[in-house]
Amino acid sequence: MNFGNYCLIKILINFDCVDSGCKGSKNTQPRQVLSWTQRVKIAVGAAKGLEYLHKSQTIHRDIKSSNVLLFDDHVAKIGDFDLSNEEPHMLERTHSTRAFNFGSHAPEYAITGQLNSKSDVYSFGVVLLELLTGRKPVDHNLPCDQQSLVTWATPKLRKDRVKECVDARLSGEYPRKAVAKMAAIASLCLQYEPESRPDMTIVVKALQALLEPPPAPRAPPSPRSPPAPRSPLAAPKVSHFSSFMCCCRRST
């Protein structure tokens, strides 16, 4: 399968973008830090790919940043999924043969070894955290209480604290409301109970709204011009009844 020019979103770790390359390539060169709009666009593209798989009754089972392919103009596609997970055998293969990817896989996988579509949603929430924070899912170079991205970032996903975990390399150049909304989406995806997580159709709609420009402010209504002042010499208005009475008096 020919994917054309793409680069891997393992750059989410450092947010360095390359114009072209291939999986595992060692000769790619770092470029500029991704802007907020580019990050949202990547999130939307990856979410749409995962939504398509789920609608096709396919579980990806290994959603992580390095399995998101980044094409020209920051169009993101999902890659590296096992087509053997497709129906009619998907229900028989919910027990994953992949190695546990600490930091990205859902907690139920560590307990039961089984995955489903909501497990993919959890892993996608981790990808959203990477986009939001610029950090790895697990980074042993950080202090112990910050090594797990989910553990460190989850308490900060509230609207009043989200700025504490936004990637500093954005230098504050991001819409505050959009950041809070992405944090809220990530928080829903990372719910501990699988049934509490949204399906990908809901996630796609919520993320797409972040790409829409804010509505233009309404123009204030033009003030009404005051009525013209009434001349003291103007004749008073006479009702039809008054005119009728005047005619009756004259006739008598």
MOWOCOR-V472114 format. One record per run of one state. SS is the DSSP state (H for helix, E for strand, L for the rest). FROM is the first residue (numbers start at 1). LEN is the number of residues. Records with the same first field share a line. If there is no record, write none. Layout:
SS->FROM-LEN ; FROM-LEN
This chain:
L->1-5 ; 14-2 ; 17-4 ; 22-11 ; 34-2 ; 56-9 ; 75-1 ; 79-4 ; 86-4 ; 94-1 ; 96-11 ; 113-1 ; 115-2 ; 134-4 ; 139-5 ; 147-1 ; 155-7 ; 165-3 ; 171-5 ; 190-4 ; 197-3 ; 212-28 ; 252-1
E->6-3 ; 16-1 ; 21-1 ; 33-1 ; 68-4 ; 76-3 ; 95-1 ; 114-1 ; 138-1 ; 148-1
H->9-5 ; 36-20 ; 65-3 ; 72-3 ; 83-3 ; 90-4 ; 107-6 ; 117-17 ; 144-3 ; 149-6 ; 162-3 ; 168-3 ; 176-14 ; 194-3 ; 200-12 ; 240-12
